[in-house]
Amino acid sequence: MKILITGATGLIGTELVKALLAKGHTINYLTTSVSKIESKPNYHGFYWNPQQSKIDENCIFGVDVIVHLAGANIAKRWTNAYKQEIIESRTLASELLYNLVKKNPNQVKQFVSASGTAIYPESFDKVYDENSTETEDSFLSNVVKKWEQSADRFQVLGLKVCKLRTGIVLSNLGGALPEMVKPIKMGFGSVMGNGKQLQSWIHIYDLVAMFSFAIENQLKGVYNAVSPNPTNNLDLTTVIAKALKKPLFLPNIPEFVMKLLLGEMSYLLFSSKNLSSQKIIDEGFQFQFINIKEAIEDLYSLKKCC
């Protein structure tokens, strides 16, 4: 298959491109940086600028599937201006892709979009699945709603739309995990709040495999891209410390302290999500990492990290 990918040079996109190329697929990718445009066998770059509604229409020639991963990093201070960028980086990009498909002859059959678990309410006991209609009233939840609405528009064009609601992505190459590891590696690690907040996570290997699975099986609908076994902040912090052979002796960090330091973005550290991934398992997907200890040890064994 020929697959068009946005966000192909990001954390998830880079690994997904490698996996899909290894399987013999052809990749077209969109980038806002002219210097990142390459043209190799089965790997071709094209320029776009969603803010200016610019896109190289040649990118869609022969494409069977579009994978939309692009979006501004949420792990930055949420000023009002940056909040707008978080929303627009997702919705304007989707709008540009929608118009591309609508106005140009093509053979695109599926639109696969990244999404987020922030749409679900806070939960410790209740487990939420894709059929849950309850949503959270928060900035990130509203981002996800708009993000998914922009993806759903592709159904009007006759495409199968698949949305993968991604939890905390565990990778030693970027994202949230390296930021958690830094203070622990220096001996200053600490649990956030009471440490009981549940965190639905997924190993980068499993996330990439899930995107590939969704593409190759032409899935449609919403799927939670999270491990079958959520962890809590206390266990996650403890497992990281043990993998690095570092002590944890500092007191827990109160929520108000992190809110002073990070502002509204501190929500990411203290929100609790208890989510099910049974739907994707029922489709036949098999996780490689279902245990947080195994996932962290794979990423941060002593040999790998030091």
C-alpha positions as YAML, in Angstrom:
chain: A
units: angstrom
residues:
- id: 1
  name: MET
  ca: [0.00, 0.00, 0.00]
- id: 2
  name: LYS
  ca: [0.96, 3.63, -0.41]
- id: 3
  name: ILE
  ca: [0.44, 5.58, 2.79]
- id: 4
  name: LEU
  ca: [0.50, 9.37, 3.29]
- id: 5
  name: ILE
  ca: [1.66, 10.36, 6.77]
- id: 6
  name: THR
  ca: [1.60, 13.70, 8.59]
- id: 7
  name: GLY
  ca: [3.90, 14.08, 11.58]
- id: 8
  name: ALA
  ca: [6.19, 11.46, 10.03]
- id: 9
  name: THR
  ca: [9.34, 12.97, 11.56]
- id: 10
  name: GLY
  ca: [7.92, 13.09, 15.10]
- id: 11
  name: LEU
  ca: [8.37, 10.52, 17.86]
- id: 12
  name: ILE
  ca: [5.59, 8.18, 16.75]
- id: 13
  name: GLY
  ca: [5.84, 8.97, 13.06]
- id: 14
  name: THR
  ca: [9.53, 8.14, 12.82]
- id: 15
  name: GLU
  ca: [9.00, 4.68, 14.29]
- id: 16
  name: LEU
  ca: [5.84, 4.08, 12.26]
- id: 17
  name: VAL
  ca: [7.61, 4.94, 9.02]
- id: 18
  name: LYS
  ca: [10.38, 2.44, 9.82]
- id: 19
  name: ALA
  ca: [7.85, -0.29, 10.59]
- id: 20
  name: LEU
  ca: [5.76, 0.30, 7.47]
- id: 21
  name: LEU
  ca: [8.79, 0.47, 5.16]
- id: 22
  name: ALA
  ca: [10.04, -2.81, 6.65]
- id: 23
  name: LYS
  ca: [6.71, -4.36, 5.67]
- id: 24
  name: GLY
  ca: [7.11, -3.24, 2.07]
- id: 25
  name: HIS
  ca: [4.69, -0.28, 2.07]
- id: 26
  name: THR
  ca: [5.43, 2.96, 0.22]
- id: 27
  name: ILE
  ca: [5.45, 6.16, 2.27]
- id: 28
  name: ASN
  ca: [4.59, 9.70, 1.24]
- id: 29
  name: TYR
  ca: [5.00, 12.22, 4.03]
- id: 30
  name: LEU
  ca: [4.13, 15.85, 4.58]
- id: 31
  name: THR
  ca: [6.50, 18.31, 6.26]
- id: 32
  name: THR
  ca: [6.50, 22.03, 6.98]
- id: 33
  name: SER
  ca: [10.29, 22.08, 6.62]
- id: 34
  name: VAL
  ca: [11.71, 22.15, 3.10]
- id: 35
  name: SER
  ca: [15.04, 20.85, 4.44]
- id: 36
  name: LYS
  ca: [13.30, 17.64, 5.58]
- id: 37
  name: ILE
  ca: [12.00, 16.76, 2.13]
- id: 38
  name: GLU
  ca: [13.65, 13.60, 0.81]
- id: 39
  name: SER
  ca: [13.02, 11.35, -2.16]
- id: 40
  name: LYS
  ca: [14.16, 7.77, -1.86]
- id: 41
  name: PRO
  ca: [12.78, 4.46, -3.10]
- id: 42
  name: ASN
  ca: [9.38, 4.03, -1.39]
- id: 43
  name: TYR
  ca: [9.89, 7.21, 0.70]
- id: 44
  name: HIS
  ca: [8.95, 10.64, -0.63]
- id: 45
  name: GLY
  ca: [8.49, 13.98, 1.10]
- id: 46
  name: PHE
  ca: [6.12, 16.79, 0.18]
- id: 47
  name: TYR
  ca: [5.74, 20.33, 1.51]
- id: 48
  name: TRP
  ca: [2.69, 21.63, 3.33]
- id: 49
  name: ASN
  ca: [1.80, 24.54, 5.60]
- id: 50
  name: PRO
  ca: [-1.64, 24.15, 7.24]
- id: 51
  name: GLN
  ca: [-1.52, 27.67, 8.70]
- id: 52
  name: GLN
  ca: [-1.28, 29.07, 5.17]
- id: 53
  name: SER
  ca: [-3.49, 26.37, 3.60]
- id: 54
  name: LYS
  ca: [-0.62, 25.26, 1.36]
- id: 55
  name: ILE
  ca: [-0.05, 21.66, 0.30]
- id: 56
  name: ASP
  ca: [1.71, 19.90, -2.56]
- id: 57
  name: GLU
  ca: [-1.23, 18.09, -4.17]
- id: 58
  name: ASN
  ca: [1.12, 15.51, -5.72]
- id: 59
  name: CYS
  ca: [1.38, 13.93, -2.25]
- id: 60
  name: ILE
  ca: [-1.95, 12.14, -2.72]
- id: 61
  name: PHE
  ca: [-1.16, 10.44, -6.03]
- id: 62
  name: GLY
  ca: [-1.67, 6.67, -5.66]
- id: 63
  name: VAL
  ca: [-2.27, 6.90, -1.89]
- id: 64
  name: ASP
  ca: [-4.50, 4.27, -0.26]
- id: 65
  name: VAL
  ca: [-4.41, 5.45, 3.38]
- id: 66
  name: ILE
  ca: [-3.81, 8.77, 5.14]
- id: 67
  name: VAL
  ca: [-2.35, 8.68, 8.66]
- id: 68
  name: HIS
  ca: [-2.70, 11.97, 10.52]
- id: 69
  name: LEU
  ca: [-0.25, 12.27, 13.43]
- id: 70
  name: ALA
  ca: [0.68, 15.95, 13.24]
- id: 71
  name: GLY
  ca: [-0.15, 18.24, 16.16]
- id: 72
  name: ALA
  ca: [1.58, 20.73, 18.47]
- id: 73
  name: ASN
  ca: [3.21, 19.22, 21.55]
- id: 74
  name: ILE
  ca: [0.88, 19.42, 24.57]
- id: 75
  name: ALA
  ca: [3.82, 19.21, 27.00]
- id: 76
  name: LYS
  ca: [4.51, 22.95, 26.91]
- id: 77
  name: ARG
  ca: [3.08, 25.72, 29.10]
- id: 78
  name: TRP
  ca: [-0.51, 26.38, 28.06]
- id: 79
  name: THR
  ca: [-0.66, 30.08, 27.42]
- id: 80
  name: ASN
  ca: [-3.82, 31.26, 25.67]
- id: 81
  name: ALA
  ca: [-1.87, 31.61, 22.43]
- id: 82
  name: TYR
  ca: [-0.39, 28.14, 22.72]
- id: 83
  name: LYS
  ca: [-3.77, 26.62, 23.52]
- id: 84
  name: GLN
  ca: [-5.00, 27.98, 20.23]
- id: 85
  name: GLU
  ca: [-1.97, 26.50, 18.47]
- id: 86
  name: ILE
  ca: [-2.66, 23.09, 20.01]
- id: 87
  name: ILE
  ca: [-6.19, 23.14, 18.60]
- id: 88
  name: GLU
  ca: [-5.40, 24.64, 15.20]
- id: 89
  name: SER
  ca: [-2.38, 22.41, 14.56]
- id: 90
  name: ARG
  ca: [-4.81, 19.49, 14.56]
- id: 91
  name: THR
  ca: [-8.00, 20.89, 13.07]
- id: 92
  name: LEU
  ca: [-6.50, 23.13, 10.35]
- id: 93
  name: ALA
  ca: [-4.32, 20.25, 9.22]
- id: 94
  name: SER
  ca: [-7.35, 17.95, 9.02]
- id: 95
  name: GLU
  ca: [-9.26, 20.61, 7.07]
- id: 96
  name: LEU
  ca: [-6.44, 20.91, 4.55]
- id: 97
  name: LEU
  ca: [-6.30, 17.14, 4.09]
- id: 98
  name: TYR
  ca: [-10.08, 16.97, 3.74]
- id: 99
  name: ASN
  ca: [-10.04, 19.56, 0.95]
- id: 100
  name: LEU
  ca: [-7.14, 17.75, -0.70]
- id: 101
  name: VAL
  ca: [-9.12, 14.49, -0.86]
- id: 102
  name: LYS
  ca: [-12.36, 16.22, -1.83]
- id: 103
  name: LYS
  ca: [-10.94, 18.26, -4.70]
- id: 104
  name: ASN
  ca: [-8.47, 15.83, -6.26]
- id: 105
  name: PRO
  ca: [-8.93, 12.46, -8.00]
- id: 106
  name: ASN
  ca: [-7.66, 9.80, -5.63]
- id: 107
  name: GLN
  ca: [-7.98, 6.21, -4.40]
- id: 108
  name: VAL
  ca: [-7.83, 6.90, -0.65]
- id: 109
  name: LYS
  ca: [-9.92, 4.37, 1.27]
- id: 110
  name: GLN
  ca: [-9.07, 5.08, 4.92]
- id: 111
  name: PHE
  ca: [-8.21, 7.98, 7.20]
- id: 112
  name: VAL
  ca: [-6.39, 7.00, 10.42]
- id: 113
  name: SER
  ca: [-6.08, 9.75, 13.01]
- id: 114
  name: ALA
  ca: [-4.22, 9.99, 16.28]
- id: 115
  name: SER
  ca: [-6.43, 11.10, 19.15]
- id: 116
  name: GLY
  ca: [-6.22, 11.33, 22.93]
- id: 117
  name: THR
  ca: [-7.53, 9.70, 26.09]
- id: 118
  name: ALA
  ca: [-8.13, 13.11, 27.68]
- id: 119
  name: ILE
  ca: [-11.69, 12.95, 26.40]
- id: 120
  name: TYR
  ca: [-12.60, 10.50, 29.20]
- id: 121
  name: PRO
  ca: [-13.59, 11.62, 32.71]
- id: 122
  name: GLU
  ca: [-11.32, 11.24, 35.71]
- id: 123
  name: SER
  ca: [-11.56, 7.70, 37.03]
- id: 124
  name: PHE
  ca: [-10.08, 5.43, 39.68]
- id: 125
  name: ASP
  ca: [-12.68, 2.66, 39.91]
- id: 126
  name: LYS
  ca: [-14.84, 2.90, 36.81]
- id: 127
  name: VAL
  ca: [-13.26, 1.55, 33.62]
- id: 128
  name: TYR
  ca: [-14.11, 3.49, 30.47]
- id: 129
  name: ASP
  ca: [-14.25, 1.95, 27.02]
- id: 130
  name: GLU
  ca: [-14.93, 3.32, 23.55]
- id: 131
  name: ASN
  ca: [-18.70, 3.09, 24.04]
- id: 132
  name: SER
  ca: [-18.62, 5.47, 27.00]
- id: 133
  name: THR
  ca: [-20.59, 8.63, 26.37]
- id: 134
  name: GLU
  ca: [-19.37, 10.53, 29.42]
- id: 135
  name: THR
  ca: [-16.68, 13.09, 28.67]
- id: 136
  name: GLU
  ca: [-14.55, 15.42, 30.73]
- id: 137
  name: ASP
  ca: [-15.03, 19.19, 30.74]
- id: 138
  name: SER
  ca: [-11.43, 20.29, 30.35]
- id: 139
  name: PHE
  ca: [-9.24, 22.01, 27.79]
- id: 140
  name: LEU
  ca: [-7.63, 18.79, 26.54]
- id: 141
  name: SER
  ca: [-10.95, 16.97, 26.39]
- id: 142
  name: ASN
  ca: [-12.33, 19.74, 24.19]
- id: 143
  name: VAL
  ca: [-9.21, 19.51, 22.01]
- id: 144
  name: VAL
  ca: [-9.87, 15.80, 21.48]
- id: 145
  name: LYS
  ca: [-13.52, 16.41, 20.64]
- id: 146
  name: LYS
  ca: [-12.62, 18.96, 17.95]
- id: 147
  name: TRP
  ca: [-9.78, 16.73, 16.73]
- id: 148
  name: GLU
  ca: [-12.11, 13.77, 16.27]
- id: 149
  name: GLN
  ca: [-14.85, 15.88, 14.69]
- id: 150
  name: SER
  ca: [-12.37, 17.04, 12.07]
- id: 151
  name: ALA
  ca: [-11.43, 13.41, 11.38]
- id: 152
  name: ASP
  ca: [-15.05, 12.27, 11.16]
- id: 153
  name: ARG
  ca: [-15.67, 14.60, 8.22]
- id: 154
  name: PHE
  ca: [-13.79, 12.15, 5.99]
- id: 155
  name: GLN
  ca: [-16.72, 9.74, 6.32]
- id: 156
  name: VAL
  ca: [-18.69, 12.10, 4.09]
- id: 157
  name: LEU
  ca: [-16.14, 11.36, 1.35]
- id: 158
  name: GLY
  ca: [-16.70, 7.63, 1.74]
- id: 159
  name: LEU
  ca: [-13.53, 6.88, 3.70]
- id: 160
  name: LYS
  ca: [-13.25, 4.52, 6.63]
- id: 161
  name: VAL
  ca: [-12.23, 6.66, 9.63]
- id: 162
  name: CYS
  ca: [-10.20, 5.12, 12.45]
- id: 163
  name: LYS
  ca: [-9.25, 7.10, 15.57]
- id: 164
  name: LEU
  ca: [-6.66, 5.78, 18.03]
- id: 165
  name: ARG
  ca: [-7.03, 7.43, 21.44]
- id: 166
  name: THR
  ca: [-3.49, 7.29, 22.71]
- id: 167
  name: GLY
  ca: [-2.49, 7.20, 26.36]
- id: 168
  name: ILE
  ca: [0.95, 8.07, 27.78]
- id: 169
  name: VAL
  ca: [3.46, 6.85, 25.20]
- id: 170
  name: LEU
  ca: [6.49, 5.17, 26.76]
- id: 171
  name: SER
  ca: [9.64, 5.73, 24.72]
- id: 172
  name: ASN
  ca: [13.24, 6.42, 25.70]
- id: 173
  name: LEU
  ca: [13.61, 8.67, 22.64]
- id: 174
  name: GLY
  ca: [11.12, 11.39, 23.55]
- id: 175
  name: GLY
  ca: [7.73, 12.26, 24.98]
- id: 176
  name: ALA
  ca: [6.87, 12.24, 28.69]
- id: 177
  name: LEU
  ca: [9.05, 9.36, 29.90]
- id: 178
  name: PRO
  ca: [12.52, 10.92, 29.47]
- id: 179
  name: GLU
  ca: [11.29, 13.96, 31.44]
- id: 180
  name: MET
  ca: [10.23, 11.65, 34.28]
- id: 181
  name: VAL
  ca: [13.54, 9.83, 34.13]
- id: 182
  name: LYS
  ca: [15.79, 12.91, 34.37]
- id: 183
  name: PRO
  ca: [15.22, 13.76, 38.06]
- id: 184
  name: ILE
  ca: [15.19, 10.08, 39.05]
- id: 185
  name: LYS
  ca: [18.50, 9.48, 37.28]
- id: 186
  name: MET
  ca: [20.00, 12.43, 39.22]
- id: 187
  name: GLY
  ca: [18.66, 11.05, 42.51]
- id: 188
  name: PHE
  ca: [15.89, 13.62, 42.87]
- id: 189
  name: GLY
  ca: [12.93, 11.53, 41.81]
- id: 190
  name: SER
  ca: [9.62, 11.88, 43.61]
- id: 191
  name: VAL
  ca: [6.02, 10.74, 43.40]
- id: 192
  name: MET
  ca: [3.41, 13.24, 42.19]
- id: 193
  name: GLY
  ca: [0.66, 14.00, 44.71]
- id: 194
  name: ASN
  ca: [-0.57, 10.90, 46.52]
- id: 195
  name: GLY
  ca: [0.67, 8.72, 43.64]
- id: 196
  name: LYS
  ca: [-2.71, 7.02, 43.27]
- id: 197
  name: GLN
  ca: [-3.69, 8.65, 39.98]
- id: 198
  name: LEU
  ca: [-4.07, 5.98, 37.30]
- id: 199
  name: GLN
  ca: [-2.12, 6.40, 34.11]
- id: 200
  name: SER
  ca: [-3.13, 4.51, 30.98]
- id: 201
  name: TRP
  ca: [0.07, 3.94, 29.04]
- id: 202
  name: ILE
  ca: [1.37, 2.20, 25.94]
- id: 203
  name: HIS
  ca: [4.87, 1.14, 24.86]
- id: 204
  name: ILE
  ca: [5.98, 2.87, 21.64]
- id: 205
  name: TYR
  ca: [6.45, -0.56, 20.03]
- id: 206
  name: ASP
  ca: [2.82, -1.50, 20.70]
- id: 207
  name: LEU
  ca: [1.50, 1.87, 19.55]
- id: 208
  name: VAL
  ca: [3.33, 1.63, 16.24]
- id: 209
  name: ALA
  ca: [2.14, -1.96, 15.85]
- id: 210
  name: MET
  ca: [-1.43, -0.81, 16.54]
- id: 211
  name: PHE
  ca: [-1.31, 1.87, 13.84]
- id: 212
  name: SER
  ca: [0.08, -0.70, 11.42]
- id: 213
  name: PHE
  ca: [-2.63, -3.18, 12.46]
- id: 214
  name: ALA
  ca: [-5.37, -0.56, 11.94]
- id: 215
  name: ILE
  ca: [-4.04, 0.22, 8.47]
- id: 216
  name: GLU
  ca: [-3.57, -3.35, 7.27]
- id: 217
  name: ASN
  ca: [-6.98, -4.45, 8.61]
- id: 218
  name: GLN
  ca: [-8.80, -1.33, 7.39]
- id: 219
  name: LEU
  ca: [-10.29, -0.69, 10.84]
- id: 220
  name: LYS
  ca: [-12.87, 2.01, 11.39]
- id: 221
  name: GLY
  ca: [-14.21, 3.58, 14.56]
- id: 222
  name: VAL
  ca: [-12.58, 4.54, 17.87]
- id: 223
  name: TYR
  ca: [-9.98, 2.41, 19.67]
- id: 224
  name: ASN
  ca: [-8.18, 3.04, 22.95]
- id: 225
  name: ALA
  ca: [-4.46, 2.80, 22.30]
- id: 226
  name: VAL
  ca: [-3.49, 1.84, 25.85]
- id: 227
  name: SER
  ca: [-2.04, -1.20, 27.58]
- id: 228
  name: PRO
  ca: [-4.59, -3.61, 29.13]
- id: 229
  name: ASN
  ca: [-3.09, -2.81, 32.55]
- id: 230
  name: PRO
  ca: [-2.98, 0.84, 33.68]
- id: 231
  name: THR
  ca: [-0.50, 1.76, 36.36]
- id: 232
  name: ASN
  ca: [-0.46, 4.49, 38.99]
- id: 233
  name: ASN
  ca: [2.09, 7.25, 39.45]
- id: 234
  name: LEU
  ca: [3.61, 5.62, 42.53]
- id: 235
  name: ASP
  ca: [4.20, 2.29, 40.78]
- id: 236
  name: LEU
  ca: [5.48, 3.94, 37.61]
- id: 237
  name: THR
  ca: [7.96, 6.11, 39.50]
- id: 238
  name: THR
  ca: [9.10, 3.15, 41.61]
- id: 239
  name: VAL
  ca: [9.60, 0.90, 38.58]
- id: 240
  name: ILE
  ca: [11.67, 3.56, 36.82]
- id: 241
  name: ALA
  ca: [13.84, 4.05, 39.91]
- id: 242
  name: LYS
  ca: [14.43, 0.31, 40.23]
- id: 243
  name: ALA
  ca: [15.30, -0.03, 36.53]
- id: 244
  name: LEU
  ca: [17.87, 2.76, 36.93]
- id: 245
  name: LYS
  ca: [19.01, 1.46, 40.33]
- id: 246
  name: LYS
  ca: [18.32, 4.86, 41.89]
- id: 247
  name: PRO
  ca: [16.79, 5.62, 45.30]
- id: 248
  name: LEU
  ca: [13.47, 7.34, 45.95]
- id: 249
  name: PHE
  ca: [13.68, 9.19, 49.25]
- id: 250
  name: LEU
  ca: [12.25, 12.66, 48.62]
- id: 251
  name: PRO
  ca: [8.71, 13.47, 49.82]
- id: 252
  name: ASN
  ca: [5.80, 13.43, 47.41]
- id: 253
  name: ILE
  ca: [5.36, 16.63, 45.43]
- id: 254
  name: PRO
  ca: [2.00, 18.35, 46.19]
- id: 255
  name: GLU
  ca: [-0.24, 19.21, 43.27]
- id: 256
  name: PHE
  ca: [-0.29, 22.93, 44.09]
- id: 257
  name: VAL
  ca: [3.50, 23.10, 43.75]
- id: 258
  name: MET
  ca: [3.45, 21.69, 40.22]
- id: 259
  name: LYS
  ca: [0.57, 23.98, 39.34]
- id: 260
  name: LEU
  ca: [2.69, 26.96, 40.37]
- id: 261
  name: LEU
  ca: [5.57, 25.67, 38.25]
- id: 262
  name: LEU
  ca: [3.68, 24.44, 35.19]
- id: 263
  name: GLY
  ca: [0.35, 26.24, 35.30]
- id: 264
  name: GLU
  ca: [-2.67, 24.50, 33.82]
- id: 265
  name: MET
  ca: [-0.41, 21.97, 32.09]
- id: 266
  name: SER
  ca: [0.17, 20.30, 35.50]
- id: 267
  name: TYR
  ca: [-3.14, 18.55, 34.74]
- id: 268
  name: LEU
  ca: [-1.08, 16.01, 32.78]
- id: 269
  name: LEU
  ca: [0.66, 14.85, 35.96]
- id: 270
  name: PHE
  ca: [-2.38, 14.46, 38.18]
- id: 271
  name: SER
  ca: [-5.25, 13.35, 35.94]
- id: 272
  name: SER
  ca: [-6.42, 9.76, 36.44]
- id: 273
  name: LYS
  ca: [-7.61, 7.63, 33.52]
- id: 274
  name: ASN
  ca: [-8.76, 4.02, 33.87]
- id: 275
  name: LEU
  ca: [-9.32, 2.78, 30.32]
- id: 276
  name: SER
  ca: [-10.03, -0.50, 28.56]
- id: 277
  name: SER
  ca: [-8.26, -1.74, 25.42]
- id: 278
  name: GLN
  ca: [-10.45, -4.82, 25.04]
- id: 279
  name: LYS
  ca: [-11.96, -3.58, 21.77]
- id: 280
  name: ILE
  ca: [-8.66, -3.67, 19.85]
- id: 281
  name: ILE
  ca: [-7.80, -7.01, 21.48]
- id: 282
  name: ASP
  ca: [-11.11, -8.42, 20.23]
- id: 283
  name: GLU
  ca: [-10.07, -7.37, 16.71]
- id: 284
  name: GLY
  ca: [-7.06, -9.68, 17.04]
- id: 285
  name: PHE
  ca: [-4.36, -7.23, 18.10]
- id: 286
  name: GLN
  ca: [-1.74, -8.65, 20.47]
- id: 287
  name: PHE
  ca: [0.22, -6.44, 22.87]
- id: 288
  name: GLN
  ca: [3.87, -7.21, 23.44]
- id: 289
  name: PHE
  ca: [4.06, -5.14, 26.63]
- id: 290
  name: ILE
  ca: [1.15, -5.45, 29.05]
- id: 291
  name: ASN
  ca: [3.12, -5.05, 32.28]
- id: 292
  name: ILE
  ca: [4.63, -1.69, 33.27]
- id: 293
  name: LYS
  ca: [7.71, -3.33, 34.77]
- id: 294
  name: GLU
  ca: [8.53, -5.18, 31.55]
- id: 295
  name: ALA
  ca: [7.91, -2.06, 29.47]
- id: 296
  name: ILE
  ca: [10.22, 0.15, 31.55]
- id: 297
  name: GLU
  ca: [12.93, -2.50, 31.76]
- id: 298
  name: ASP
  ca: [12.83, -2.87, 27.98]
- id: 299
  name: LEU
  ca: [13.36, 0.87, 27.56]
- id: 300
  name: TYR
  ca: [15.64, 1.56, 30.52]
- id: 301
  name: SER
  ca: [17.71, -1.47, 31.33]
- id: 302
  name: LEU
  ca: [21.02, -0.44, 32.93]
- id: 303
  name: LYS
  ca: [22.88, -1.25, 29.71]
- id: 304
  name: LYS
  ca: [20.62, 0.98, 27.63]
- id: 305
  name: CYS
  ca: [20.45, 4.01, 29.88]
- id: 306
  name: CYS
  ca: [23.95, 4.39, 31.32]
...
